[in-house]
Amino acid sequence: MPPYALAHLSDPHLAPMPRPRLAQLAGKRITGYLNWLRGRRKIHVSANLNAIVRDLKAQSPGHIAVTGDLANISLPGEFTAARAWLDTLGPAADVTFVPGNHDAYVREAADAAALHWAPYMQGDAAAPKIEFPFVRRRGPLALIGLSTAVPTPPFMATGQLGDEQLTRFERTLAQLGKEPLFRVVLIHHPPVSAPENHSKRLTDAEAFRKILSQHGADLVLHGHDHVHSLVWLDGPKAKIPAVGVPSASATLHSKYDPAAYNLYRIDGAPGAWTCEMVSRGLNSGGIGEIKRQMLVN
């Protein structure tokens, strides 16, 4: 059988943003809206996202993972528009989504992602409500979806898993470790942040990394920082690659990396997995390959 292909994109920040009513711009939303008008709307371009998605679909992946930030300031209209976009990306069985901080931008929108995007955030086992982590088995993969999306004060973009989710995550990893599965953890915030990103960090990243070091995983995928990144985390037997991607709608000319996505080709069996990463993204000529790298061999 050919390798199983998993595509990963993140942070589309879907445009255009619906025009907010004045009453919706109280609190943090006013600063976010002004940031959008002053600069972010020039960075996140629908045509770039459309090109990325066309190229991604041409690769015929077995599954697509999206690690957050469909919304910008969590306006009600953003959630309905984002659901329509998810439906064009693929059926819920073929697309897995975990939320980002912009999907829970303000307290009153904290539950909106679960309300509108539930089919894309549900595990294989039927559940009366969305609960993280959830698990989806696809081919040789176990996709483990986490949520770091919590409302934060203005000028903060931190994420948090929380003690209850961390406890469930530890139990889930331990159980899946007994099965012949390639464990892929999906999370919005990176597990390691640079000092200059202190206001954007995952606040309980140390606890998250400790669980990985004890129970292991094969791959961690995230977004949030809008750049290509690769760090190696401690595992019980081997290092674990944690890979971030740029915004899937980012323009060529900004302080962030241009729009891109990663394709992972996974083959083998426990103890003998292989995983090749192919990065594809926007350049002056359209969409093309950026690099390829063996992460597990």
C-alpha positions, 0 to 999 in steps of 0.5 A: 500500500502507498504511504498515508498522506496527511495534509496540515494547514492553519490560521486561515483568518478568513476574509473578508471579515463581516462588518461588525455592529457598533455594539459588537465592538466592545472590549477586546474586539475593538482593538482586534478590528482596528488591527484588521483595518490597519494591517491584517486585512492586507496580510490575509488574502482570500486568493492566496488561501484559495490557491493553497486549497486547490494545490492541497486537494491536487495532492489527494491527501487521505485526511486534512488537519486544520489547527485553528484560527478560522475567525479573526475577532469571533463575530457571529457572522464569522462562524457561519462563514467559516462553517461554509468554508470548512464544508468546501474543504471537505466532509467532516469525516475527512477534515479534522479541526481544532480551535485557536485563540481567535476562535474564542476571541471574547468570552461571549464567543467561547462556545461558538466554535463547538456550536457551529463546527462540531462535526469537524471536532468530534472523535470517532466515539459518539459524545453528547458534547464536544470534549477535548481531547478527541480521537479520530483513527484514520488509516494508520493514524490516531489524530488527537485533537486538543483545544488551547482556545481561551478568551484573553485580555486585550493584547494577549494571545496566550492559550491554555489546556487546563488541568482537566484536559491535560489529565484526559490527554495523558490517559489518551496517549497511554491508551493509544500507545498500546495500539499499532497507531502513528499518534499525531497530536493537533494543537493550535499553540506551539509547545515551545515559544521564543521569549519575545512571544511571551504574550502568545505562549501556551501557558501550560506548555511545560505540563504538555511537554512532560506528558509527551516525554512520558507517554510519547507521540509520533508527531505534533502539528500546530499553527499560531506563530504564522511561520515554518518551524520545527522543534524536537521534543523529548519522548520516552524512546525518541525525539518527537517532531513538533511542526508549525506552518504559516497562515494558509492565507498569508501574502508574500510581503509581510513579516511572516512567512507566505501562505503554505501547508505541509503534506506528511507521507506516513508508512511502516509500522510501530518501531519502523515508522517513516514520515516524510514532510513536504512543504508547499507554499506561495511564491512569485510564480504561484504554489510550489514545493519549498522543501522536503524532509524525513522526520521519522525514518 
